[in-house]
């Protein structure tokens, strides 16, 4: 979801690939500096058991959306299927 909180440039980036640097690693997700007005979040649902994110790592991902409640961009690693698609497939 987007609103007036994002500039035109940031809205244009939504849905595309972006690069950033890991700022923090938590059980609930990875915080990524994107060089934008807000940081990005790779949700724990997109992190596999074998993934090993470290502070300072360069990462790429799809800028899926801007979460107004979290005040963060949501990033999805290129190898991951969007959550909505995962749920749809699970019900088939």
C-alpha positions as CSV (number, residue, x, y, z in Angstrom):
1,X,0.0,0.0,0.0
2,X,1.2,3.4,-0.8
3,X,0.0,6.9,0.1
4,X,1.5,10.4,0.2
5,X,4.3,9.1,2.4
6,X,6.3,8.1,-0.7
7,X,7.8,10.3,-3.4
8,X,7.2,9.7,-7.0
9,X,10.6,8.1,-7.5
10,X,10.0,5.6,-4.7
11,X,6.5,4.7,-6.0
12,X,8.1,4.1,-9.4
13,X,10.5,1.6,-7.8
14,X,7.7,-0.6,-6.4
15,X,7.6,-4.0,-8.0
16,X,11.1,-3.8,-9.4
17,X,14.5,-5.1,-8.2
18,X,16.5,-3.0,-5.8
19,X,19.8,-3.4,-4.1
20,X,20.7,-2.6,-0.5
21,X,23.0,-3.4,2.5
22,X,22.0,-5.5,5.5
23,X,21.8,-3.2,8.6
24,X,20.4,-5.7,11.2
25,X,19.5,-9.3,11.5
26,X,16.6,-10.5,13.7
27,X,14.6,-13.7,14.1
28,X,11.6,-11.8,12.7
29,X,13.4,-10.4,9.7
30,X,16.3,-8.6,8.1
31,X,16.5,-4.8,8.0
32,X,18.1,-3.5,4.7
33,X,19.3,0.0,3.9
34,X,18.0,0.8,0.5
35,X,19.2,4.4,0.3
36,X,15.6,5.5,0.2
37,X,13.4,7.4,2.7
38,X,12.7,4.2,4.6
39,X,14.5,0.9,5.3
40,X,13.5,-2.4,3.7
41,X,12.4,-5.5,5.6
42,X,12.9,-9.1,4.4
43,X,10.2,-10.9,6.4
44,X,11.2,-14.1,8.2
45,X,8.7,-15.9,6.0
46,X,11.1,-15.2,3.1
47,X,14.1,-16.5,4.9
48,X,15.1,-20.2,4.5
49,X,16.9,-22.3,7.1
50,X,20.1,-22.3,5.1
51,X,20.1,-18.5,4.5
52,X,23.0,-16.7,6.3
53,X,22.5,-13.0,6.3
54,X,25.3,-10.9,7.9
55,X,25.4,-7.2,8.7
56,X,27.1,-5.4,5.8
57,X,26.0,-8.0,3.2
58,X,24.8,-6.6,-0.2
59,X,21.4,-8.0,-1.1
60,X,19.0,-7.7,-4.0
61,X,15.2,-8.2,-3.9
62,X,11.9,-7.2,-5.3
63,X,10.4,-4.1,-3.7
64,X,7.0,-5.7,-3.2
65,X,5.2,-2.9,-1.4
66,X,5.4,-0.2,1.3
67,X,3.9,-1.3,4.6
68,X,2.4,1.8,6.3
69,X,2.0,0.2,9.7
70,X,5.6,-1.0,9.8
71,X,6.8,2.2,8.0
72,X,9.1,-0.1,5.9
73,X,9.4,-1.3,2.4
74,X,8.8,-5.0,2.1
75,X,11.5,-6.8,0.1
76,X,11.2,-10.3,-1.4
77,X,14.4,-12.2,-2.4
78,X,14.4,-13.1,-6.1
79,X,14.2,-16.8,-5.4
80,X,11.1,-16.6,-3.2
81,X,7.5,-16.8,-4.4
82,X,5.2,-13.9,-3.1
83,X,3.2,-14.9,0.0
84,X,-0.2,-14.4,-1.7
85,X,0.9,-16.9,-4.4
86,X,2.1,-19.4,-1.8
87,X,-1.3,-19.2,-0.1
88,X,-3.2,-19.6,-3.3
89,X,-1.1,-22.7,-4.2
90,X,-1.6,-24.2,-0.8
91,X,-5.4,-24.1,-1.2
92,X,-5.4,-25.8,-4.7
